[in-house]
Amino acid sequence: MSPDASKSPDAPAPLTREVTVLNRYGIHARPAALLVKEAVRFPCEILIEKNGVCVNAKSIMGLLTLEGHHGARLRITATGPEAAAALDALAELFERKFFED
């Protein structure tokens, strides 16, 4: 059986959004905690990628390993139920600079 054989043909396609880290100190413990707090509200899978490194948006440690400094471009990918709402919610945190500035 191929790896994709278990996937439903009606499975939703992943949704993606590009964001820029706008807050001065980047993704440190507090912004990472806010991202996780928001991400766990949604039943979908949410991944955040920087330069080919992809981490679970529901993992503080994973987010901290991204080294998301000020000005970094990240890609958020959400797959599953409420994916669009999840992307909107997480993108808003980036747009609002994680309420830091």
C-alpha distance (Angstrom), angle and dihedral (degrees) to the residues before:
residue distance angle dihedral
M1 . . .
S2 3.80 . .
P3 3.83 118.9 .
D4 3.80 90.5 -110.3
A5 3.81 94.6 49.2
S6 3.81 91.6 86.0
K7 3.82 92.5 55.4
S8 3.76 117.4 96.1
P9 3.80 114.1 -116.2
D10 3.80 85.9 -132.9
A11 3.81 93.4 54.9
P12 3.81 110.7 131.5
A13 3.78 117.8 -106.2
P14 3.80 115.9 -113.2
L15 3.80 116.3 -97.1
T16 3.79 119.8 -142.2
R17 3.77 137.5 -164.9
E18 3.79 130.5 -175.1
V19 3.81 116.0 -137.7
T20 3.79 135.8 178.6
V21 3.79 124.0 -139.9
L22 3.81 101.5 -120.1
N23 3.79 103.5 169.8
R24 3.79 115.5 99.2
Y25 3.81 99.3 -116.7
G26 3.80 99.3 37.4
I27 3.78 125.5 -140.2
H28 3.78 105.3 -17.6
A29 3.82 127.4 148.2
R30 3.81 98.4 -63.4
P31 3.83 98.2 48.1
A32 3.82 89.7 42.5
A33 3.80 89.7 53.7
L34 3.81 90.9 49.1
L35 3.81 90.8 50.3
V36 3.80 91.8 50.3
K37 3.81 92.3 45.5
E38 3.80 89.5 53.8
A39 3.82 96.3 40.3
V40 3.81 95.5 53.0
R41 3.81 89.7 59.7
F42 3.80 89.0 72.6
P43 3.82 127.4 70.0
C44 3.80 93.5 -145.1
E45 3.79 127.7 95.6
I46 3.81 110.8 -102.1
L47 3.79 123.8 -167.5
I48 3.80 129.6 -178.9
E49 3.79 120.0 -155.5
K50 3.79 134.0 -165.5
N51 3.80 122.1 176.2
G52 3.79 93.2 -19.7
V53 3.81 94.9 -47.5
C54 3.80 109.7 119.0
V55 3.83 124.3 -167.4
N56 3.78 136.9 177.2
A57 3.82 109.8 -98.4
K58 3.81 88.2 -143.7
S59 3.84 92.1 63.8
I60 3.80 120.0 83.4
M61 3.79 92.2 -165.1
G62 3.78 91.5 49.8
L63 3.79 92.1 51.0
L64 3.80 92.1 49.6
T65 3.81 91.0 54.2
L66 3.82 90.8 59.6
E67 3.80 91.8 75.2
G68 3.79 90.0 -141.7
H69 3.80 98.7 -172.5
H70 3.80 126.0 179.4
G71 3.80 108.5 -65.7
A72 3.81 95.7 19.3
R73 3.81 116.2 143.6
L74 3.80 114.3 -135.0
R75 3.78 133.8 -177.7
I76 3.80 119.3 -140.8
T77 3.81 116.0 -159.1
A78 3.80 122.5 -171.1
T79 3.79 125.5 -174.9
G80 3.77 127.4 -175.1
P81 3.79 137.5 16.1
E82 3.81 115.7 5.3
A83 3.81 92.3 4.8
A84 3.81 93.7 144.6
A85 3.80 92.6 50.2
A86 3.80 90.4 48.2
L87 3.81 91.7 52.5
D88 3.80 90.8 49.1
A89 3.81 92.5 49.6
L90 3.80 95.4 48.0
A91 3.81 93.8 42.9
E92 3.80 89.0 53.1
L93 3.82 90.4 57.8
F94 3.80 89.5 54.9
E95 3.83 91.9 45.8
R96 3.81 91.1 50.7
K97 3.82 90.7 48.7
F98 3.81 89.3 -119.7
F99 3.82 87.2 -69.8
E100 3.83 90.4 -74.0
D101 3.80 105.8 112.9
